């Protein structure tokens, strides 16, 4: 499970009830939004390039709601602050770990919870 807290700009990751990681994230900057709710992954892309934002690289993408994904970012200096167009950004090495956990658990057993 990945629980994203928009107010704290953090993600807590657990597997089978065991806490594994707490990572800083970037969610939507002012004027944009990150969907709130409970989701399952819809698709995975090891490397995706955004068709909406000038082919911005989105490594280790976990799409969970339409065009919204959890993915790695090169703007690691902004992690911990709202900075994205709506996606949930992670440090690339953390996004890779999460991607691997999703592959291990499977879509149906992976929960993405996004709360304000």
ZALOZA-703855 format. One line per 8 residues: their letters; for each residue x, y, z of C-alpha. Coordinates in nm, 2 decimals, padded with zeros to 4 digits. Example, Ala and Ser with C-alpha at 12.3 -4.5 7.8 and 13.67 -1.06 7.14 Angstrom:
AS> 01.23:-00.45:00.78 | 01.37:-00.11:00.71
***
This chain:
XXXXXXXX> 00.00:00.00:00.00 | 00.11:00.35:-00.08 | -00.05:00.63:00.14 | 00.00:00.98:00.01 | -00.06:01.27:00.25 | -00.10:01.58:00.04 | -00.08:01.82:00.35 | 00.25:01.66:00.46
XXXXXXXX> 00.39:01.59:00.10 | 00.48:01.24:00.21 | 00.42:00.88:00.10 | 00.42:00.59:00.35 | 00.47:00.25:00.19 | 00.38:-00.08:00.35 | 00.37:-00.44:00.25 | 00.15:-00.70:00.42
XXXXXXXX> 00.10:-00.45:00.71 | 00.47:-00.39:00.76 | 00.59:-00.03:00.73 | 00.87:-00.01:00.48 | 00.93:00.35:00.37 | 00.83:00.71:00.42 | 00.94:00.93:00.13 | 00.89:01.30:00.04
XXXXXXXX> 00.67:01.36:-00.26 | 00.55:01.65:-00.47 | 00.19:01.67:-00.56 | -00.01:01.94:-00.74 | 00.11:02.30:-00.73 | -00.14:02.58:-00.69 | -00.39:02.59:-00.97 | -00.36:02.21:-01.04
XXXXXXXX> -00.49:01.91:-00.85 | -00.40:01.56:-00.75 | -00.69:01.32:-00.73 | -00.79:01.22:-00.38 | -00.93:00.88:-00.30 | -00.85:00.51:-00.31 | -00.71:00.36:-00.63 | -00.54:00.05:-00.78
XXXXXXXX> -00.27:00.08:-01.04 | -00.41:00.08:-01.39 | -00.09:00.04:-01.59 | 00.29:00.06:-01.54 | 00.55:00.21:-01.77 | 00.92:00.18:-01.69 | 00.98:00.50:-01.89 | 00.70:00.72:-02.00
XXXXXXXX> 00.72:01.06:-02.17 | 00.44:01.30:-02.11 | 00.23:01.38:-02.41 | 00.07:01.67:-02.21 | 00.39:01.83:-02.08 | 00.66:01.86:-02.35 | 00.77:01.50:-02.34 | 00.87:01.53:-01.98
XXXXXXXX> 01.04:01.21:-01.86 | 00.83:01.01:-01.61 | 01.05:00.71:-01.51 | 00.89:00.42:-01.32 | 00.53:00.54:-01.39 | 00.24:00.38:-01.20 | -00.08:00.52:-01.36 | -00.36:00.51:-01.11
XXXXXXXX> -00.63:00.75:-01.24 | -00.64:00.84:-01.61 | -00.33:01.05:-01.69 | -00.23:01.07:-01.33 | 00.07:00.87:-01.21 | 00.32:00.82:-00.94 | 00.66:00.85:-01.10 | 01.02:00.95:-01.06
XXXXXXXX> 01.13:01.31:-01.12 | 01.45:01.50:-01.20 | 01.33:01.79:-00.98 | 01.43:01.61:-00.66 | 01.50:01.95:-00.50 | 01.13:02.02:-00.50 | 01.03:01.70:-00.32 | 00.84:01.78:00.00
XXXXXXXX> 00.67:02.08:-00.18 | 00.37:02.10:-00.41 | 00.53:02.13:-00.75 | 00.36:01.90:-01.00 | 00.08:01.93:-01.26 | -00.11:01.67:-01.06 | 00.10:01.36:-01.06 | 00.27:01.23:-00.75
XXXXXXXX> 00.65:01.27:-00.79 | 00.91:01.07:-00.61 | 01.29:01.05:-00.62 | 01.37:00.81:-00.91 | 01.53:00.55:-00.69 | 01.22:00.55:-00.46 | 00.99:00.53:-00.77 | 01.18:00.23:-00.89
XXXXXXXX> 01.14:00.05:-00.55 | 00.77:00.13:-00.55 | 00.73:00.00:-00.91 | 00.90:-00.32:-00.80 | 00.66:-00.36:-00.51 | 00.36:-00.32:-00.74 | 00.50:-00.59:-00.97 | 00.55:-00.81:-00.67
XXXXXXXX> 00.21:-00.76:-00.51 | 00.00:-00.72:-00.83 | -00.25:-00.45:-00.92 | -00.54:-00.60:-00.73 | -00.34:-00.62:-00.41 | -00.19:-00.27:-00.44 | -00.38:00.02:-00.29 | -00.29:00.38:-00.35
XXXX> -00.46:00.60:-00.10 | -00.43:00.98:-00.16 | -00.56:01.20:00.12 | -00.56:01.57:00.19
***
